[in-house]
Amino acid sequence: MTYRGEMTEPLGARIRRLRTDRGWTQRELAEPGYDRGFLAKVETGSRPPSEEMLAYLAERFGLTVDELRFGRPPGVADELRAALDEGYRDLEQGRIADAETRFASVAKQAAGYHLDDVECYARFCQAEVKWQLFDVSGAQKALEHAGELAGAAPPWLRAMIVHRWSGCRYLSGDAGTAIARVEDELATRPSDPDAQLCLLTALIHPLMEMGGLHRARRAADDGRRLARAASRPDFVARFHRQASQVWQAIGRADRADEDLTEACRLFASVGFDRDAARCRWARGYLLRRLGRLDEARAELTAARDQLAAIGAEEGVAGATLELAEVRLRQGAAAEAASLVAGVRDLLSRDVESLGEATSLLGQIARAQGDPETAARLLREALDVQTRASLHGAAVSTALRLGDTLRQRGHLAEAIAAYRRGLDSAAGTDH
């Protein structure tokens, strides 16, 4: 996508081109506000126009001052934003290379036209490519690059940059910093309901994993009220998906299922195939928790296959891990181990998934009659989860480790494992 008028075109040459395009003489353009000779000097670049003259010439051409100053074609900002929206849909539907090319082109043009808000959006979209490819460190750097122009961005985009940046910190094992950054942003009390909803959504999962269920519940309740005023269906959908975790945790499976169903519907309505598939993954997790294993297996298999079709590797890894847990509970330990092995490299990219996968492998080893390997893997998982302050996961792993050691007759070690679980539980606000 290109536009008439080189972005490096000198201002005087641009004025001359716009004048000759209209068939005007220098006198016809300059008078009555200025004389022909002064305009001639402006066009050759020997005299810069004053702000007053720029405003006068822009009005004669039917342009804004910035359109004249920077060579922006009328309406170019809206066209570039629309191109980014389309590129984002490409990204959500697995056309990553097409999206990346579009984002880079728009970022370059926006910079040339001095459209800081559009350039910020383009940089954010480039970060989303990294996020989609599960390049967490690359995504964080790109988000920080976008943040350099966040002052010019609309509130929803500033909030989304913070949302994703905090997600990167969380996946890197720094949940405390992730939560603090979002809470700091919320403390500025953004008036835009989409921005507030986006930030509340970003809090829910890290808070729950750090044991902050009460705080996560407050975020979910506040978000539920805000969702009625929000205008972006993708933001509302993300909120419903995250809030479902809270309702599951407090035993409201019916509300959790309603939220996941609504999130899937909203994502599908805007063509966000990746996120719609992730909702199916989340629903499979819910069905497993409810003991509806056959339904869970079907939902998780569909989610994994849809995510694989659009190249969403982190989604494939997560859905496969959840599917492996279902198969383990259905008595297919060997198949569960094979499923985890198939995505082990992907799972090692973030600390939460690494801890979860290692714990599951420990459970599989125990089911296969290898308690020594089970204990080793569960210890590794507990170490990872404790270091990352993933209190809820650490409690579960500590219980499994303690039970494994107790059954082997290692009572002192079992008590130590249970005590580690209690220490993790003490770090929560339940």
C-alpha positions as CSV (number, residue, x, y, z in Angstrom):
1,M,0.0,0.0,0.0
2,T,1.6,3.3,-1.1
3,Y,0.3,6.8,-1.5
4,R,1.1,9.7,-3.9
5,G,3.7,12.0,-2.6
6,E,7.1,10.9,-1.3
7,M,7.4,11.1,2.4
8,T,10.9,12.6,1.9
9,E,9.6,15.3,-0.5
10,P,10.7,18.8,0.6
11,L,7.9,21.1,1.8
12,G,8.6,23.7,-0.9
13,A,8.5,21.1,-3.7
14,R,5.3,19.7,-2.2
15,I,3.6,23.1,-2.3
16,R,4.7,23.6,-5.9
17,R,3.4,20.1,-6.9
18,L,0.1,20.7,-5.3
19,R,-0.2,24.1,-7.0
20,T,0.7,22.8,-10.4
21,D,-1.6,19.8,-10.0
22,R,-4.5,22.3,-9.7
23,G,-3.3,24.4,-12.6
24,W,-2.7,27.5,-10.5
25,T,-0.1,30.2,-11.1
26,Q,2.0,31.3,-8.1
27,R,0.0,34.6,-8.0
28,E,-3.3,32.7,-8.0
29,L,-2.2,30.6,-5.0
30,A,-0.4,33.4,-3.1
31,E,-2.8,36.3,-3.4
32,P,-4.5,38.0,-1.5
33,G,-2.6,36.8,1.6
34,Y,1.0,36.9,0.2
35,D,2.8,38.1,-2.9
36,R,4.0,35.9,-5.7
37,G,7.7,36.5,-5.0
38,F,7.6,35.3,-1.4
39,L,5.7,32.1,-2.5
40,A,8.4,31.5,-5.2
41,K,11.1,31.6,-2.5
42,V,9.1,29.1,-0.4
43,E,8.7,26.8,-3.3
44,T,12.5,26.8,-4.0
45,G,13.3,26.2,-0.4
46,S,15.2,29.5,0.1
47,R,12.6,30.8,2.6
48,P,10.7,28.6,5.1
49,P,7.0,29.4,5.4
50,S,5.7,30.8,8.7
51,E,3.1,28.9,10.6
52,E,0.6,31.5,9.5
53,M,1.5,31.0,5.8
54,L,1.3,27.3,6.2
55,A,-2.2,27.6,7.6
56,Y,-3.1,29.9,4.7
57,L,-1.8,27.6,2.1
58,A,-3.3,24.5,3.7
59,E,-6.7,26.2,3.6
60,R,-6.3,27.1,-0.1
61,F,-5.5,23.5,-0.9
62,G,-8.3,22.1,1.3
63,L,-5.9,20.3,3.6
64,T,-5.0,20.3,7.3
65,V,-1.7,22.0,8.3
66,D,-0.2,18.6,9.1
67,E,-1.4,17.1,5.8
68,L,0.5,19.9,4.0
69,R,3.5,19.9,6.3
70,F,4.1,16.1,6.2
71,G,2.7,15.3,2.8
72,R,-0.2,13.3,4.2
73,P,-2.9,12.4,1.7
74,P,-6.3,13.3,3.1
75,G,-7.7,10.3,5.0
76,V,-4.4,8.4,5.1
77,A,-4.5,7.9,8.9
78,D,-7.9,6.1,8.7
79,E,-6.6,4.0,5.8
80,L,-3.5,3.0,7.7
81,R,-5.5,2.1,10.8
82,A,-7.9,0.0,8.6
83,A,-4.9,-1.8,7.1
84,L,-3.6,-2.6,10.6
85,D,-7.1,-3.9,11.6
86,E,-7.1,-6.2,8.5
87,G,-3.5,-7.3,9.3
88,Y,-4.6,-8.2,12.8
89,R,-7.3,-10.4,11.4
90,D,-4.7,-12.0,9.1
91,L,-2.6,-12.8,12.2
92,E,-5.6,-14.2,14.1
93,Q,-6.3,-16.5,11.1
94,G,-2.7,-17.8,10.8
95,R,-1.5,-15.7,7.9
96,I,1.5,-14.5,9.9
97,A,3.8,-13.6,7.1
98,D,1.1,-11.5,5.4
99,A,0.3,-9.7,8.7
100,E,4.0,-9.1,9.4
101,T,4.6,-7.5,6.0
102,R,1.5,-5.3,6.3
103,F,2.5,-4.1,9.8
104,A,6.0,-3.2,8.7
105,S,4.8,-1.3,5.7
106,V,2.3,0.7,7.8
107,A,4.8,1.4,10.5
108,K,7.2,2.9,7.9
109,Q,4.5,5.0,6.3
110,A,3.1,6.2,9.6
111,A,6.6,7.3,10.7
112,G,7.1,9.2,7.5
113,Y,3.8,11.0,7.9
114,H,4.5,11.7,11.6
115,L,1.4,9.8,12.6
116,D,2.6,8.8,16.1
117,D,-0.6,7.2,17.1
118,V,-0.8,5.0,14.0
119,E,2.9,4.1,14.3
120,C,2.3,3.1,17.9
121,Y,-0.5,0.8,16.8
122,A,1.7,-0.7,14.0
123,R,4.5,-1.3,16.5
124,F,2.0,-3.0,18.9
125,C,0.9,-5.2,16.0
126,Q,4.5,-6.1,15.3
127,A,4.8,-7.2,19.0
128,E,1.7,-9.3,18.5
129,V,3.5,-11.2,15.8
130,K,6.2,-12.1,18.3
131,W,3.5,-13.0,20.9
132,Q,1.8,-15.2,18.3
133,L,5.1,-17.0,17.6
134,F,5.7,-17.3,21.4
135,D,8.8,-15.2,21.3
136,V,8.2,-13.8,24.8
137,S,11.4,-11.7,25.0
138,G,11.0,-10.5,21.5
139,A,7.4,-9.5,22.2
140,Q,8.4,-7.6,25.3
141,K,11.1,-5.6,23.4
142,A,8.6,-4.8,20.7
143,L,6.1,-3.7,23.2
144,E,8.6,-1.4,24.9
145,H,9.3,0.0,21.4
146,A,5.6,0.7,21.0
147,G,5.5,2.2,24.4
148,E,7.8,5.0,23.3
149,L,4.9,6.4,21.3
150,A,2.1,5.5,23.8
151,G,1.6,9.1,24.8
152,A,0.0,9.7,21.4
153,A,-2.0,6.4,21.4
154,P,-5.7,6.1,22.3
155,P,-6.5,4.8,25.9
156,W,-7.4,1.3,24.7
157,L,-4.1,0.9,22.9
158,R,-2.1,2.1,25.8
159,A,-3.9,-0.4,28.0
160,M,-3.3,-3.3,25.6
161,I,0.4,-2.5,25.5
162,V,0.5,-2.8,29.3
163,H,-1.7,-5.9,29.2
164,R,0.7,-7.7,26.8
165,W,3.9,-6.4,28.5
166,S,2.6,-7.7,31.8
167,G,1.8,-11.0,30.2
168,C,5.4,-11.3,29.0
169,R,6.7,-10.6,32.4
170,Y,4.4,-13.2,33.9
171,L,5.5,-15.8,31.4
172,S,9.1,-15.0,32.2
173,G,8.4,-15.9,35.9
174,D,8.0,-12.4,37.2
175,A,4.4,-12.4,38.2
176,G,4.9,-9.7,40.9
177,T,6.2,-7.2,38.4
178,A,3.4,-8.1,35.9
179,I,0.7,-7.4,38.5
180,A,2.3,-4.2,39.8
181,R,2.6,-2.7,36.3
182,V,-1.1,-3.3,35.6
183,E,-2.2,-2.0,39.0
184,D,0.0,1.1,38.5
185,E,-1.7,1.8,35.2
186,L,-5.2,1.2,36.7
187,A,-4.3,3.7,39.5
188,T,-4.3,6.5,36.8
189,R,-8.0,5.7,36.5
190,P,-8.3,5.7,32.7
191,S,-11.8,7.1,31.8
192,D,-12.2,4.8,28.8
193,P,-14.2,1.7,29.7
194,D,-12.4,-0.5,27.1
195,A,-9.0,0.5,28.6
196,Q,-10.2,-0.3,32.2
197,L,-11.7,-3.6,31.1
198,C,-8.4,-4.5,29.3
199,L,-6.3,-3.8,32.4
200,L,-8.7,-5.7,34.8
201,T,-8.6,-8.6,32.4
202,A,-4.8,-8.6,32.5
203,L,-4.8,-9.0,36.3
204,I,-7.1,-12.0,36.7
205,H,-4.8,-15.0,35.7
206,P,-1.6,-13.8,37.4
207,L,-3.5,-12.9,40.6
208,M,-5.1,-16.4,40.7
209,E,-1.8,-18.1,40.1
210,M,-0.2,-16.2,42.9
211,G,-3.0,-17.1,45.2
212,G,-4.9,-13.8,45.1
213,L,-8.4,-15.2,44.5
214,H,-10.2,-12.5,46.4
215,R,-8.4,-9.8,44.3
216,A,-9.1,-11.7,41.1
217,R,-12.7,-11.9,42.1
218,R,-12.9,-8.2,42.6
219,A,-11.3,-7.7,39.2
220,A,-13.9,-10.0,37.6
221,D,-16.8,-8.3,39.4
222,D,-15.6,-4.8,38.3
223,G,-15.0,-6.1,34.8
224,R,-18.5,-7.5,34.5
225,R,-19.9,-4.1,35.2
226,L,-17.5,-2.4,32.7
227,A,-18.2,-4.9,30.0
228,R,-21.7,-3.4,29.6
229,A,-20.1,-0.1,28.6
230,A,-17.2,-1.4,26.5
231,S,-17.4,-1.0,22.8
232,R,-14.6,-3.4,21.6
233,P,-16.0,-7.0,21.2
234,D,-12.5,-8.4,21.4
235,F,-11.8,-6.8,24.7
236,V,-15.1,-8.0,26.1
237,A,-14.4,-11.5,24.8
238,R,-10.9,-11.5,26.5
239,F,-12.5,-10.5,29.7
240,H,-15.1,-13.3,29.6
241,R,-12.4,-15.8,28.9
242,Q,-10.3,-14.8,31.9
243,A,-13.3,-14.2,34.3
244,S,-14.3,-17.8,33.7
245,Q,-11.2,-18.9,35.7
246,V,-12.6,-17.1,38.8
247,W,-16.0,-18.6,38.5
248,Q,-14.4,-22.1,38.2
249,A,-12.3,-21.4,41.3
250,I,-15.3,-20.5,43.4
251,G,-17.4,-23.4,42.2
252,R,-19.6,-21.5,39.7
253,A,-19.1,-23.9,36.7
254,D,-22.3,-22.7,35.1
255,R,-21.2,-19.1,35.0
256,A,-17.8,-20.2,33.8
257,D,-19.3,-22.1,30.9
258,E,-21.5,-19.1,30.0
259,D,-18.5,-16.8,29.9
260,L,-16.5,-19.2,27.7
261,T,-19.4,-19.6,25.3
262,E,-19.9,-15.9,25.0
263,A,-16.2,-15.3,24.6
264,C,-16.1,-17.8,21.7
265,R,-19.1,-16.2,20.1
266,L,-17.6,-12.7,20.2
267,F,-14.2,-13.8,19.0
268,A,-15.8,-15.6,16.0
269,S,-17.9,-12.5,15.2
270,V,-14.8,-10.5,14.5
271,G,-12.8,-13.2,12.8
272,F,-10.4,-13.9,15.6
273,D,-10.0,-17.6,15.0
274,R,-7.0,-18.1,17.2
275,D,-8.8,-16.7,20.3
276,A,-12.0,-18.6,19.5
277,A,-10.0,-21.8,19.5
278,R,-8.3,-20.8,22.8
279,C,-11.8,-20.5,24.3
280,R,-12.5,-24.1,23.2
281,W,-9.3,-25.1,25.0
282,A,-10.4,-23.3,28.1
283,R,-13.8,-25.0,27.9
284,G,-12.0,-28.4,27.6
285,Y,-10.2,-27.6,30.8
286,L,-13.5,-26.8,32.5
287,L,-15.1,-30.0,31.3
288,R,-12.1,-32.0,32.7
289,R,-12.5,-30.3,36.0
290,L,-16.2,-31.3,36.0
291,G,-15.2,-34.9,35.2
292,R,-16.8,-34.9,31.8
293,L,-13.7,-36.5,30.3
294,D,-15.1,-37.6,26.9
295,E,-16.5,-34.1,26.2
296,A,-13.2,-32.6,27.4
297,R,-11.2,-34.8,25.1
298,A,-13.3,-33.8,22.1
299,E,-13.2,-30.1,22.8
300,L,-9.4,-30.1,23.5
301,T,-8.7,-32.1,20.4
302,A,-10.7,-29.7,18.3
303,A,-9.0,-26.7,19.9
304,R,-5.5,-28.2,19.3
305,D,-6.2,-28.9,15.7
306,Q,-7.6,-25.4,15.0
307,L,-4.6,-23.8,16.7
308,A,-2.2,-26.0,14.7
309,A,-4.0,-25.0,11.5
310,I,-3.2,-21.3,12.1
311,G,0.3,-21.9,13.5
312,A,-0.4,-20.8,17.1
313,E,2.3,-22.9,18.7
314,E,1.8,-21.7,22.3
315,G,-1.9,-22.6,22.0
316,V,-1.1,-26.0,20.5
317,A,1.3,-26.7,23.4
318,G,-1.2,-25.7,26.1
319,A,-4.1,-27.5,24.6
320,T,-2.0,-30.6,24.1
321,L,-0.8,-30.5,27.7
322,E,-4.4,-30.3,28.9
323,L,-5.4,-33.1,26.6
324,A,-2.6,-35.3,28.0
325,E,-4.0,-34.7,31.5
326,V,-7.4,-35.9,30.3
327,R,-5.9,-39.0,28.7
328,L,-4.0,-39.8,31.9
329,R,-7.2,-39.6,33.9
330,Q,-8.8,-41.9,31.3
331,G,-6.1,-44.5,32.0
332,A,-4.0,-43.9,28.9
333,A,-0.7,-43.0,30.6
334,A,1.5,-44.0,27.7
335,E,-0.5,-41.8,25.3
336,A,-0.4,-38.9,27.8
337,A,3.4,-39.2,28.0
338,S,3.6,-39.2,24.2
339,L,1.5,-36.1,24.0
340,V,3.7,-34.2,26.4
341,A,6.9,-35.3,24.7
342,G,5.6,-34.0,21.4
343,V,5.3,-30.5,22.7
344,R,8.0,-30.5,25.4
345,D,10.2,-27.9,23.6
346,L,7.3,-25.5,23.2
347,L,6.3,-25.9,26.8
348,S,9.8,-25.1,28.1
349,R,9.4,-21.5,26.7
350,D,7.6,-20.2,29.7
351,V,7.9,-21.0,33.3
352,E,4.3,-21.7,34.0
353,S,4.0,-24.3,31.3
354,L,7.3,-25.8,32.2
355,G,6.2,-26.3,35.8
356,E,2.9,-27.7,34.7
357,A,4.4,-30.1,32.2
358,T,7.0,-31.4,34.6
359,S,4.4,-32.0,37.3
360,L,2.2,-33.9,34.8
361,L,5.2,-36.0,33.7
362,G,5.7,-36.9,37.4
363,Q,2.1,-38.0,37.7
364,I,2.4,-40.1,34.5
365,A,5.6,-41.7,35.9
366,R,3.7,-42.5,39.1
367,A,0.8,-44.0,37.1
368,Q,3.3,-46.2,35.2
369,G,4.7,-47.6,38.4
370,D,7.9,-45.5,38.6
371,P,7.7,-43.7,41.9
372,E,11.4,-42.7,41.9
373,T,11.1,-40.8,38.6
374,A,7.8,-39.4,39.8
375,A,9.3,-38.0,42.9
376,R,12.3,-36.4,41.0
377,L,10.0,-34.8,38.4
378,L,7.6,-33.5,41.0
379,R,10.5,-32.0,43.0
380,E,11.7,-30.2,39.8
381,A,8.1,-28.9,39.1
382,L,7.8,-27.7,42.7
383,D,11.1,-25.8,42.5
384,V,10.0,-24.1,39.3
385,Q,6.6,-23.1,40.6
386,T,7.9,-21.9,44.0
387,R,10.6,-19.7,42.3
388,A,7.9,-18.2,40.1
389,S,5.5,-17.6,43.0
390,L,2.9,-19.8,41.3
391,H,1.4,-20.6,44.7
392,G,-1.7,-22.4,43.5
393,A,0.2,-24.8,41.3
394,A,2.9,-25.3,43.9
395,V,0.4,-26.4,46.5
396,S,-1.0,-29.0,44.2
397,T,2.4,-30.3,43.2
398,A,3.6,-30.4,46.9
399,L,0.6,-32.6,47.8
400,R,1.4,-35.0,44.9
401,L,5.0,-35.1,45.9
402,G,4.2,-35.7,49.5
403,D,1.8,-38.5,48.7
404,T,4.4,-40.1,46.4
405,L,7.1,-40.0,49.1
406,R,4.8,-41.2,51.8
407,Q,3.7,-44.2,49.8
408,R,7.4,-45.1,49.3
409,G,7.9,-44.9,53.1
410,H,9.9,-41.7,53.1
411,L,7.9,-40.0,55.8
412,A,10.4,-37.2,56.7
413,E,10.7,-36.2,53.1
414,A,6.9,-36.4,52.7
415,I,6.4,-34.1,55.7
416,A,8.9,-31.6,54.2
417,A,7.0,-31.6,50.9
418,Y,3.7,-31.0,52.6
419,R,5.3,-28.2,54.6
420,R,6.4,-26.6,51.3
421,G,2.8,-26.8,50.2
422,L,1.7,-25.1,53.4
423,D,4.3,-22.4,52.9
424,S,3.0,-21.7,49.4
425,A,-0.6,-21.7,50.7
426,A,0.5,-19.1,53.3
427,G,1.5,-16.8,50.5
428,T,-2.1,-16.5,49.2
429,D,-5.0,-14.2,50.2
430,H,-7.7,-16.9,50.2
